[in-house]
């Protein structure tokens, strides 16, 4: 058995996770909010920690500051505000392009998949101009028939100085 033989079973998983992450990014760019939300498990958490210093980010969203820390219900509320144009800091909504590259996917305990990806979002507001944000994602995914459900999406924003609002569509 070669080293390549050991990698092969995970190759298919990597391809499936890559396709899933690309699908998620496309839903955000097309503003298909409800289809995007449907990717999340009922108990899902969506978390964007903040920088504590140059090398460390917050590690406890219940006791430390976060850019966003939301459960599924709070994500629904964000979408309600976005669709109702009740998110004044975000109106008009920017045009976005997410570029997401899966950097790893592996099976862990309990039919869970641990995945990582690098991301960059270009977003353009006709009233404010163009901006770029980048970072990496960590996911806990649950296999669900031929796709996945997001149990945890952790968003690491590499900017230590945030310009403009941060919401689900631009990170």
C-alpha positions as CSV (number, residue, x, y, z in Angstrom):
1,X,0.0,0.0,0.0
2,X,1.4,3.4,-1.0
3,X,0.9,6.7,0.7
4,X,-1.4,7.7,-2.1
5,X,-3.7,4.8,-1.3
6,X,-4.1,6.2,2.2
7,X,-5.1,9.5,0.8
8,X,-7.6,8.3,-1.8
9,X,-10.6,7.7,0.5
10,X,-10.4,11.3,1.7
11,X,-10.0,12.7,-1.9
12,X,-13.7,12.1,-2.6
13,X,-14.7,13.7,0.7
14,X,-12.5,16.7,-0.2
15,X,-14.2,17.1,-3.6
16,X,-17.7,16.9,-2.0
17,X,-16.8,19.4,0.7
18,X,-15.2,21.7,-1.9
19,X,-18.4,21.6,-4.0
20,X,-20.6,22.2,-1.0
21,X,-18.5,25.3,0.1
22,X,-18.7,26.6,-3.4
23,X,-22.5,26.1,-3.4
24,X,-22.8,28.0,-0.1
25,X,-20.7,30.9,-1.5
26,X,-22.9,31.1,-4.6
27,X,-26.1,31.2,-2.6
28,X,-24.7,34.3,-0.7
29,X,-23.6,36.0,-3.9
30,X,-27.0,35.4,-5.5
31,X,-28.7,36.6,-2.3
32,X,-30.6,33.3,-2.0
33,X,-30.9,33.8,1.8
34,X,-33.4,31.1,2.6
35,X,-31.6,28.4,0.6
36,X,-28.3,29.5,2.3
37,X,-30.0,29.2,5.7
38,X,-31.3,25.7,4.8
39,X,-27.7,24.6,4.8
40,X,-27.5,25.1,8.5
41,X,-28.5,22.4,11.1
42,X,-31.2,23.5,13.6
43,X,-28.5,23.6,16.4
44,X,-26.0,25.4,14.2
45,X,-23.7,28.2,15.4
46,X,-22.2,30.9,13.2
47,X,-19.1,32.6,14.8
48,X,-16.7,35.3,13.8
49,X,-14.2,35.8,16.7
50,X,-12.1,39.0,17.0
51,X,-8.4,39.6,17.4
52,X,-7.1,39.8,21.0
53,X,-3.6,40.7,19.8
54,X,-1.5,40.2,16.7
55,X,-1.4,36.4,17.1
56,X,-4.5,35.4,19.0
57,X,-8.2,35.5,18.6
58,X,-11.0,35.2,21.1
59,X,-11.7,31.6,22.0
60,X,-15.0,31.7,24.0
61,X,-17.9,33.4,22.2
62,X,-20.1,33.3,25.4
63,X,-17.6,35.3,27.5
64,X,-15.6,37.3,24.9
65,X,-16.3,39.8,22.2
66,X,-17.2,38.5,18.7
67,X,-17.8,40.2,15.4
68,X,-20.8,37.8,15.1
69,X,-22.0,35.0,17.2
70,X,-25.4,33.6,16.2
71,X,-27.5,30.5,16.4
72,X,-29.9,29.5,13.6
73,X,-32.7,31.7,15.0
74,X,-30.5,34.7,15.1
75,X,-29.4,34.0,11.5
76,X,-33.1,33.9,10.5
77,X,-33.5,37.3,12.2
78,X,-30.6,38.8,10.2
79,X,-32.1,37.6,7.0
80,X,-35.5,39.1,8.0
81,X,-33.8,42.5,8.5
82,X,-31.8,42.2,5.3
83,X,-34.9,41.3,3.2
84,X,-37.1,43.9,5.0
85,X,-34.4,46.5,4.2
86,X,-34.3,47.1,8.0
87,X,-30.5,46.8,8.1
88,X,-29.7,50.4,7.6
89,X,-25.9,50.1,7.8
90,X,-26.1,47.6,4.9
91,X,-28.5,49.4,2.6
92,X,-28.3,49.3,-0.3
93,X,-26.8,45.8,-0.1
94,X,-23.5,45.4,-1.8
95,X,-22.8,43.2,-4.7
96,X,-20.5,40.4,-3.6
97,X,-18.2,37.8,-5.0
98,X,-17.0,35.1,-2.6
99,X,-13.9,33.1,-3.6
100,X,-13.6,30.0,-1.4
101,X,-10.9,27.4,-1.6
102,X,-11.2,24.2,0.5
103,X,-7.9,23.5,2.2
104,X,-8.8,20.3,4.1
105,X,-11.6,17.9,5.0
106,X,-11.5,14.9,7.3
107,X,-13.9,12.7,9.0
108,X,-14.1,13.0,12.8
109,X,-16.3,11.3,15.5
110,X,-20.0,10.9,15.1
111,X,-20.3,11.3,11.3
112,X,-18.9,14.8,11.5
113,X,-16.6,16.3,9.0
114,X,-14.0,18.9,10.0
115,X,-13.3,21.2,7.1
116,X,-11.1,24.3,6.5
117,X,-11.2,26.8,3.7
118,X,-9.5,30.1,2.7
119,X,-11.8,32.9,1.6
120,X,-11.9,36.3,0.0
121,X,-14.9,38.5,-0.6
122,X,-15.0,41.4,-3.0
123,X,-18.0,43.6,-2.3
124,X,-19.1,46.8,-4.0
125,X,-21.5,49.4,-2.7
126,X,-22.6,51.9,-5.3
127,X,-22.7,54.5,-2.5
128,X,-19.4,53.5,-0.8
129,X,-17.1,51.9,-3.4
130,X,-15.3,48.5,-3.5
131,X,-13.8,46.6,-0.6
132,X,-12.0,43.3,-0.1
133,X,-12.0,41.1,3.0
134,X,-10.2,37.8,3.5
135,X,-9.6,35.1,6.0
136,X,-10.3,31.4,6.6
137,X,-13.2,29.3,7.6
138,X,-13.5,26.3,9.9
139,X,-16.5,24.1,9.6
140,X,-18.1,21.3,11.5
141,X,-20.3,19.5,8.9
142,X,-22.7,16.7,9.3
143,X,-23.3,14.3,6.5
144,X,-27.0,14.5,5.4
145,X,-27.8,12.0,2.6
146,X,-25.7,13.2,-0.4
147,X,-24.9,16.7,1.0
148,X,-23.9,18.3,4.4
149,X,-25.5,20.4,7.1
150,X,-23.4,23.1,8.7
151,X,-23.2,22.6,12.5
152,X,-20.6,25.2,13.1
153,X,-19.2,27.9,10.8
154,X,-16.3,29.8,12.3
155,X,-15.1,32.8,10.3
156,X,-11.6,34.2,10.9
157,X,-11.5,37.7,9.4
158,X,-7.8,38.6,8.8
159,X,-8.5,42.4,9.0
160,X,-7.6,43.8,12.4
161,X,-9.2,47.1,11.5
162,X,-12.8,46.6,10.3
163,X,-14.0,49.1,7.6
164,X,-17.7,49.1,7.1
165,X,-20.4,46.8,8.4
166,X,-19.8,43.0,8.7
167,X,-22.7,40.7,8.1
168,X,-23.4,37.3,6.7
169,X,-23.1,38.4,3.1
170,X,-19.6,40.0,3.2
171,X,-17.5,37.5,5.3
